[in-house]
Amino acid sequence: MRSQATVFVVDDDPGVLSSTQWLLESAGLAVETYSSAAKFLETYDPSRPGCLLLDIRMPGMTGVELQEKLVSRGRCPPIIFLTGHGDISTCAETMKSGAVDFIEKPANDDELLSCIHEALEKDSYLRRVEQDAPEITAHLQLLSQREREVMVLLYNGNLQKQIATKLGISVQTVSKHRIKVLEKLNVTNEAELVRLLAGYPLNQ
């Protein structure tokens, strides 16, 4: 059975933990609260789907330091920073490292819930891409070099005439390669091709 996505809330302010938990549970979300980054790390299982609602300034390990540790481990959940001590440089640093948003306290409830749903959707999407990657890789290995070139150009929105010009081949040849690409990837059109490959590192 697939586990429910959880919102992990880390903040050293008991009042914030309590009010945030009430808000999220009222919205039908599963919530776990932690009073420090260290306590969160002690129990965090990266295989569990969810997102992290994280304070910046906390005794001991800060929110930014926790993000750095999770990134270094290769598995960082989508993070929303919620803080009363925001500044432009910190915001830029956390966003560059993959944070979904940076919200100053007190947060608007609707804005916060919207950001959390966005983060949960991002986590679900990334997990799906990771799960499907081995199968996609196997399909891509069936492609010839020329077919792969055509596939990348199709994925990037090029028309067959444009592909022919870029590759220096005829439109008829592009059409034949296109058919082979769709067959080998088990899709019927470019829209399905884009959905299949979205998030997949095509340069590997």
BELBEL-V950391 format. One record per run of one state. SS is the DSSP state (helix for helix, strand for strand, loop for the rest). FROM is the first residue (numbers start at 1). LEN is the number of residues. Records with the same first field share a line. If there is no record, write none. Layout:
BEGIN
SS = FROM-LEN / FROM-LEN
END
This chain:
BEGIN
loop = 1-5 / 11-3 / 27-3 / 35-2 / 44-6 / 55-8 / 73-5 / 84-4 / 97-4 / 105-4 / 141-4 / 156-4 / 168-3 / 186-4 / 198-7
strand = 6-5 / 30-5 / 50-5 / 78-6 / 101-4
helix = 14-13 / 37-7 / 63-10 / 88-9 / 109-32 / 145-11 / 160-8 / 171-15 / 190-8
END
